[in-house]
């Protein structure tokens, strides 16, 4: 969320009057190689860990609960962070601070897209955590009532989370731009000429910090206080209870709450350093950034990006079902063949006409289920495709540079509208 604000505030404050200009010192080859290796490790851990989480939830019938769907939603956002932010950081290591490889319309669209998607990841994660905690609180306090998030509402909740995250960062599509500085392309974040740049950065920082850190953290503290209070009140009841089913349910609720609490603590540990440093850059060091901030900036950004890699580790360490799902992934086709057989049995019980599909044909087209690796690769391709289609065409449609809008470009703009509809309607259907 505040990674882009941190970077651009440093760019705005790096004046010639400063005793030293931060983020302009050239690292040695060994330092660059070390930093690049660290980023590669983070990216690989995030890709494999989060893809495994998504595959486990998608392929395992018992894992398709509200909490696990929201965890899978967080895994998707973590994949976006690793796919957009980490490669950009690695590129800057070798071409310079805020350096940008592309120019023109494609460079401008890519500049907006990269920062937009890397920052909405944080908003999606924090909203998912709040909804999970709220769902567990309602389930614990009123276990016999209708679930807070019914299965039919899951898709609506998840789509709403993404829409809210996109709306909070929608201004990025306007203020991010590619400029030529000292003969090189840079992707910068500027509110000028409409507003004062430093003032705009401060207001944006405060709004995002309040909506995505302070208020959600306050809600989580209140909810967990009520959860622990409810658990304390029921402790004597569970000890006297003789029902093994109720005891098992209480144990499962406790494990889930511990897992969510661990995710929250990890999230706050990873995001607070970059938020604090961003605050210092904008409000304490706005007249001149102290020397030696390059390493501090790298450290806080590395901690922030590591959250996407560490989240899957928390799931696998604290939850037996995720560990079992991971073992099943390594077993491969044998386990998924058993899962398909179970689905066939369930389908035959629910629909007798489906009980013997081989009578009509020896093979049923489009009924074969892909392996986990194939499913993950296809899902990743569709995710990247829908992201590029949506952001690229949206940027073309909302572009306000009137100097380039001749007849040809108006027709290109017209072509972008059906492409946008395609990305909004057809590609999400394929992901199902």
VMD Tcl script that draws the C-alpha trace (Angstrom):
set ca {
  {0.00 0.00 0.00}
  {2.58 2.57 1.11}
  {5.55 1.17 -0.79}
  {4.87 3.43 -3.78}
  {4.38 6.45 -1.50}
  {7.70 5.72 0.18}
  {9.56 5.56 -3.13}
  {8.03 8.67 -4.64}
  {8.38 10.75 -1.48}
  {12.10 10.02 -1.58}
  {12.19 11.08 -5.22}
  {10.39 14.33 -4.40}
  {12.70 15.12 -1.48}
  {16.00 14.31 -3.17}
  {16.91 17.94 -3.85}
  {20.18 19.40 -4.96}
  {20.38 21.28 -1.70}
  {20.69 18.05 0.28}
  {24.12 17.09 1.51}
  {23.63 13.70 -0.07}
  {21.16 12.45 -2.64}
  {19.68 9.13 -1.43}
  {18.92 6.24 -3.75}
  {21.44 7.44 -6.31}
  {24.47 5.53 -5.03}
  {25.49 2.67 -7.32}
  {25.81 -0.67 -5.48}
  {28.67 -3.02 -6.22}
  {28.05 -6.10 -8.35}
  {28.19 -8.40 -5.32}
  {25.61 -6.33 -3.43}
  {23.31 -6.26 -6.46}
  {23.66 -10.03 -6.90}
  {22.89 -10.62 -3.21}
  {19.80 -8.42 -3.28}
  {18.61 -10.00 -6.53}
  {19.09 -13.50 -5.06}
  {17.02 -12.51 -2.00}
  {14.23 -11.21 -4.23}
  {14.29 -14.37 -6.38}
  {13.96 -16.56 -3.26}
  {10.99 -14.47 -2.08}
  {9.32 -14.65 -5.48}
  {9.74 -18.42 -5.84}
  {8.50 -19.11 -2.30}
  {5.48 -16.89 -2.90}
  {4.65 -18.43 -6.30}
  {4.88 -22.05 -5.16}
  {3.42 -21.51 -1.68}
  {0.41 -19.45 -2.71}
  {-0.25 -21.57 -5.81}
  {-0.28 -24.64 -3.55}
  {-2.77 -22.96 -1.17}
  {-5.09 -22.07 -4.07}
  {-4.84 -25.60 -5.51}
  {-5.57 -27.24 -2.14}
  {-8.71 -25.16 -1.59}
  {-9.85 -25.63 -5.21}
  {-9.26 -29.39 -5.34}
  {-10.24 -30.52 -1.83}
  {-13.96 -30.62 -1.13}
  {-13.52 -30.47 2.66}
  {-11.46 -27.28 2.39}
  {-14.16 -25.27 0.64}
  {-15.21 -23.25 3.67}
  {-15.66 -19.50 3.93}
  {-12.41 -19.08 5.87}
  {-10.40 -21.11 3.35}
  {-11.94 -19.30 0.36}
  {-10.87 -15.99 1.90}
  {-7.40 -17.41 2.60}
  {-7.22 -18.44 -1.07}
  {-8.30 -14.89 -1.93}
  {-5.36 -13.59 0.09}
  {-3.09 -16.04 -1.73}
  {-4.20 -14.57 -5.09}
  {-3.40 -11.05 -3.87}
  {0.00 -12.24 -2.60}
  {0.70 -13.70 -6.04}
  {-0.05 -10.31 -7.58}
  {2.35 -8.60 -5.19}
  {5.13 -11.05 -6.05}
  {4.39 -10.92 -9.78}
  {4.39 -7.12 -10.08}
  {6.44 -5.62 -7.25}
  {9.41 -7.99 -6.93}
  {10.40 -8.00 -10.65}
  {10.17 -4.20 -10.62}
  {12.51 -4.02 -7.62}
  {14.96 -6.35 -9.35}
  {14.87 -4.19 -12.46}
  {15.65 -1.07 -10.42}
  {18.72 -2.79 -8.99}
  {20.32 -2.81 -12.42}
  {18.89 0.23 -14.25}
  {18.66 2.67 -11.35}
  {16.14 4.00 -8.85}
  {12.65 4.27 -10.39}
  {14.13 3.41 -13.77}
  {11.65 2.28 -16.40}
  {12.47 0.14 -19.41}
  {9.54 1.21 -21.60}
  {8.20 4.51 -22.86}
  {5.23 5.72 -24.86}
  {1.70 4.39 -24.39}
  {2.84 0.88 -23.45}
  {5.28 2.23 -20.86}
  {2.62 4.50 -19.35}
  {0.07 1.66 -19.12}
  {2.66 -0.67 -17.57}
  {3.71 2.01 -15.08}
  {0.13 2.45 -13.89}
  {-0.61 -1.29 -13.91}
  {2.41 -2.43 -11.91}
  {1.94 -0.02 -9.00}
  {-1.85 -0.40 -9.06}
  {-1.79 -4.19 -8.69}
  {1.08 -4.35 -6.21}
  {-0.69 -1.95 -3.85}
  {-4.24 -3.33 -4.06}
  {-2.75 -6.61 -2.80}
  {-2.37 -5.10 0.67}
  {-5.93 -3.78 0.66}
  {-7.31 -7.18 -0.39}
  {-5.32 -8.97 2.33}
  {-6.38 -6.71 5.21}
  {-10.05 -6.77 4.15}
  {-9.96 -10.56 3.87}
  {-8.47 -10.82 7.37}
  {-11.21 -8.57 8.81}
  {-13.98 -10.58 7.10}
  {-12.46 -13.89 8.30}
  {-12.28 -12.61 11.88}
  {-15.85 -11.31 11.74}
  {-17.07 -14.63 10.35}
  {-15.29 -16.59 13.10}
  {-16.65 -14.25 15.79}
  {-20.26 -14.69 14.62}
  {-19.74 -18.46 14.34}
  {-18.33 -18.65 17.86}
  {-20.87 -16.41 19.59}
  {-23.89 -17.79 17.69}
  {-22.87 -21.30 16.56}
  {-26.43 -22.45 15.83}
  {-27.46 -19.46 13.76}
  {-27.23 -19.14 10.01}
  {-23.61 -18.46 8.95}
  {-22.60 -14.82 8.67}
  {-21.34 -15.43 5.13}
  {-23.52 -18.05 3.48}
  {-21.95 -20.10 0.63}
  {-24.00 -18.18 -1.94}
  {-22.63 -14.87 -0.67}
  {-18.95 -15.82 -0.80}
  {-18.47 -14.70 -4.38}
  {-20.24 -11.40 -3.66}
  {-18.02 -10.77 -0.62}
  {-14.80 -11.62 -2.49}
  {-15.74 -9.48 -5.51}
  {-16.66 -6.62 -3.15}
  {-13.25 -6.88 -1.46}
  {-11.49 -6.50 -4.81}
  {-13.74 -3.65 -5.95}
  {-13.13 -1.71 -2.73}
  {-9.38 -2.25 -3.04}
  {-9.41 -1.07 -6.66}
  {-11.51 1.99 -5.84}
  {-9.12 3.02 -3.04}
  {-6.21 2.89 -5.47}
  {-8.07 4.04 -8.57}
  {-6.27 7.39 -8.43}
  {-3.08 5.53 -9.39}
  {-4.38 5.24 -12.95}
  {-4.22 9.02 -13.19}
  {-1.20 10.12 -11.17}
  {1.34 7.49 -12.21}
  {3.25 8.50 -15.32}
  {6.48 7.93 -17.21}
  {8.81 10.93 -17.54}
  {12.26 11.60 -18.89}
  {14.70 12.60 -16.13}
  {18.36 13.16 -17.00}
  {17.91 11.29 -20.28}
  {16.34 8.19 -18.66}
  {12.76 6.95 -18.34}
  {11.34 6.95 -14.79}
  {7.93 5.90 -13.51}
  {6.91 8.48 -10.91}
  {3.94 9.25 -8.69}
  {2.95 12.93 -8.92}
  {-0.16 14.96 -8.14}
  {1.12 17.91 -10.13}
  {-0.03 20.08 -11.82}
  {-3.50 19.74 -10.27}
  {-2.22 19.67 -6.67}
  {0.93 20.25 -4.70}
  {2.86 16.98 -4.91}
  {4.05 16.75 -1.29}
  {0.65 17.74 0.07}
  {-1.05 15.20 -2.19}
  {1.32 12.45 -1.06}
  {0.62 13.26 2.57}
  {-3.16 13.26 2.15}
  {-3.06 10.00 0.19}
  {-0.80 8.42 2.81}
  {-3.10 9.45 5.67}
  {-6.27 8.24 3.91}
  {-4.82 4.85 3.01}
  {-3.22 4.39 6.44}
  {-6.51 5.15 8.18}
  {-8.66 2.96 5.92}
  {-6.26 0.04 5.54}
  {-4.31 -0.04 8.82}
  {-5.72 2.02 11.70}
  {-9.45 1.26 11.28}
  {-9.02 -2.46 10.37}
  {-6.56 -2.91 13.25}
  {-9.06 -1.31 15.65}
  {-11.83 -3.62 14.38}
  {-9.57 -6.66 14.78}
  {-8.60 -5.68 18.34}
  {-12.27 -5.27 19.31}
  {-13.32 -8.56 17.66}
  {-10.51 -10.56 19.22}
  {-11.24 -9.05 22.63}
  {-14.84 -10.24 22.28}
  {-13.70 -13.64 20.97}
  {-11.33 -14.26 23.91}
  {-14.00 -13.05 26.32}
  {-16.53 -15.49 24.84}
  {-14.00 -18.33 24.97}
  {-13.23 -17.58 28.61}
  {-16.93 -17.65 29.53}
  {-17.47 -20.99 27.81}
  {-14.34 -22.66 29.15}
  {-16.14 -24.18 32.15}
  {-18.99 -25.38 29.93}
  {-16.64 -27.18 27.53}
  {-14.87 -28.90 30.45}
  {-18.16 -30.28 31.78}
  {-19.50 -31.16 28.34}
  {-19.50 -34.87 27.56}
  {-20.24 -34.55 23.82}
  {-17.15 -35.42 21.79}
  {-18.63 -33.60 18.78}
  {-18.95 -30.32 20.67}
  {-15.45 -30.70 22.12}
  {-14.06 -31.37 18.65}
  {-15.82 -28.29 17.30}
  {-14.46 -26.15 20.14}
  {-10.94 -27.44 19.49}
  {-11.26 -26.69 15.76}
  {-12.55 -23.15 16.46}
  {-9.59 -22.51 18.78}
  {-7.10 -23.73 16.16}
  {-8.66 -21.55 13.45}
  {-8.61 -18.49 15.73}
  {-4.93 -19.09 16.56}
  {-4.13 -19.41 12.85}
  {-5.92 -16.16 11.99}
  {-4.23 -14.38 14.90}
  {-0.83 -15.58 13.63}
  {-1.67 -14.27 10.13}
  {-2.67 -10.89 11.59}
  {0.50 -10.61 13.67}
  {2.68 -11.53 10.69}
  {0.85 -9.03 8.47}
  {1.31 -6.20 10.96}
  {4.98 -7.06 11.57}
  {5.61 -6.90 7.82}
  {3.62 -3.77 6.99}
  {4.27 -1.50 9.99}
  {8.00 -0.89 9.29}
  {7.37 0.38 5.75}
  {4.43 2.45 7.00}
  {6.53 4.05 9.75}
  {9.40 4.80 7.36}
  {6.92 6.22 4.84}
  {5.57 8.51 7.57}
  {9.09 9.69 8.41}
  {9.90 10.39 4.75}
  {6.75 12.46 4.27}
  {6.45 14.31 7.59}
  {9.89 14.34 9.28}
  {12.41 14.18 6.42}
  {10.52 16.18 3.80}
  {13.14 18.95 3.74}
  {16.09 16.59 3.39}
  {16.49 12.85 3.65}
  {19.35 11.69 5.91}
  {22.25 9.89 4.31}
  {22.33 6.11 4.35}
  {18.60 5.60 3.89}
  {19.18 3.28 0.91}
  {19.76 0.24 3.09}
  {16.87 1.11 5.42}
  {14.52 1.41 2.45}
  {15.67 -1.94 1.06}
  {15.21 -3.60 4.47}
  {11.65 -2.38 5.09}
  {10.57 -3.17 1.52}
  {12.09 -6.65 1.75}
  {10.21 -7.28 5.02}
  {7.02 -6.02 3.38}
  {7.40 -8.28 0.33}
  {8.29 -11.28 2.51}
  {4.74 -11.32 3.90}
  {3.52 -12.85 0.62}
  {6.05 -15.67 1.00}
  {5.56 -16.30 4.72}
  {1.75 -16.48 4.71}
  {1.65 -19.96 3.06}
  {4.23 -21.16 5.63}
  {1.88 -20.11 8.44}
  {-1.01 -22.02 6.85}
  {1.05 -25.20 6.47}
  {2.63 -25.02 9.93}
  {-0.53 -24.31 11.93}
  {-3.16 -26.31 10.03}
  {-3.10 -30.08 9.65}
  {-5.54 -30.02 6.73}
  {-3.26 -27.76 4.72}
  {-0.32 -30.03 5.50}
  {-2.34 -33.03 4.37}
  {-3.39 -31.16 1.25}
  {0.27 -30.37 0.53}
  {1.19 -34.04 0.93}
  {-1.63 -34.95 -1.42}
  {-0.30 -32.49 -3.98}
  {3.00 -34.34 -3.98}
  {1.19 -37.65 -4.38}
  {-0.17 -36.30 -7.63}
  {-2.54 -38.14 -9.96}
  {-3.28 -41.10 -7.64}
  {-4.85 -38.93 -4.97}
  {-6.77 -36.78 -7.45}
  {-8.09 -39.92 -9.13}
  {-9.53 -40.92 -5.74}
  {-11.03 -37.45 -5.34}
  {-12.64 -37.68 -8.79}
  {-14.03 -41.10 -7.88}
  {-15.57 -39.64 -4.72}
  {-17.13 -36.84 -6.75}
  {-18.55 -39.36 -9.22}
  {-20.10 -41.36 -6.38}
  {-21.64 -38.23 -4.85}
  {-22.92 -37.11 -8.25}
  {-24.42 -40.54 -8.94}
  {-26.27 -40.44 -5.61}
  {-27.59 -36.94 -6.29}
  {-28.42 -37.60 -9.96}
  {-29.16 -41.23 -10.95}
  {-28.94 -40.38 -14.67}
  {-25.28 -39.58 -14.08}
  {-24.55 -42.89 -12.39}
  {-23.24 -44.62 -15.50}
  {-21.90 -42.08 -17.95}
  {-19.93 -44.70 -19.89}
  {-23.10 -46.25 -21.32}
  {-23.51 -43.46 -23.84}
  {-19.87 -42.93 -24.65}
  {-16.52 -44.40 -23.85}
  {-15.12 -40.96 -23.07}
  {-16.79 -37.82 -21.84}
  {-15.26 -34.70 -23.39}
  {-14.34 -31.86 -21.03}
  {-14.92 -34.11 -18.00}
  {-11.27 -34.95 -17.43}
  {-9.82 -33.01 -14.51}
  {-6.41 -31.44 -14.93}
  {-3.54 -32.01 -12.54}
  {-2.77 -29.41 -9.89}
  {0.22 -28.05 -11.78}
  {-1.79 -27.66 -14.99}
  {-4.69 -26.02 -13.11}
  {-2.32 -23.61 -11.32}
  {-0.58 -22.68 -14.58}
  {-3.91 -22.09 -16.35}
  {-5.22 -20.01 -13.44}
  {-2.03 -17.94 -13.37}
  {-2.26 -17.34 -17.13}
  {-5.90 -16.27 -16.90}
  {-5.11 -14.00 -13.90}
  {-2.31 -12.25 -15.78}
  {-4.46 -12.07 -18.92}
  {-7.45 -10.48 -17.17}
  {-5.16 -8.04 -15.33}
  {-3.42 -6.87 -18.50}
  {-6.66 -6.73 -20.50}
  {-8.56 -4.82 -17.84}
  {-5.88 -2.31 -16.85}
  {-4.51 -1.83 -20.37}
  {-7.86 -1.16 -22.00}
  {-9.08 0.92 -19.06}
  {-5.98 3.10 -19.30}
  {-6.53 3.59 -23.04}
  {-10.19 4.52 -22.52}
  {-9.59 7.02 -19.69}
  {-6.44 8.56 -21.20}
  {-6.76 12.36 -21.28}
  {-3.91 13.35 -23.59}
  {-5.87 15.08 -26.35}
  {-2.81 15.65 -28.53}
  {-2.67 11.98 -29.56}
  {-6.37 11.46 -30.27}
  {-6.61 11.46 -34.05}
  {-9.03 9.27 -36.01}
  {-6.87 6.16 -35.69}
  {-6.53 6.50 -31.94}
  {-10.26 7.10 -31.52}
  {-10.86 3.79 -33.31}
  {-8.29 2.11 -31.06}
  {-10.16 3.56 -28.11}
  {-13.38 2.13 -29.53}
  {-11.75 -1.31 -29.88}
  {-10.69 -1.15 -26.22}
  {-14.34 -1.13 -25.06}
  {-15.24 -4.67 -26.29}
  {-11.83 -5.89 -25.10}
  {-12.68 -4.53 -21.66}
  {-16.02 -6.35 -21.73}
  {-14.21 -9.53 -22.74}
  {-11.84 -9.28 -19.77}
  {-14.72 -8.52 -17.38}
  {-17.10 -11.27 -18.54}
  {-15.43 -14.07 -20.47}
  {-12.12 -14.59 -18.65}
  {-13.64 -14.86 -15.09}
  {-16.01 -17.50 -16.48}
  {-13.03 -19.54 -17.72}
  {-11.45 -19.36 -14.25}
  {-14.39 -21.35 -12.86}
}
mol new
graphics top color blue
foreach p $ca { graphics top sphere $p radius 0.5 }
foreach p [lrange $ca 0 end-1] q [lrange $ca 1 end] { graphics top cylinder $p $q radius 0.2 }
display resetview
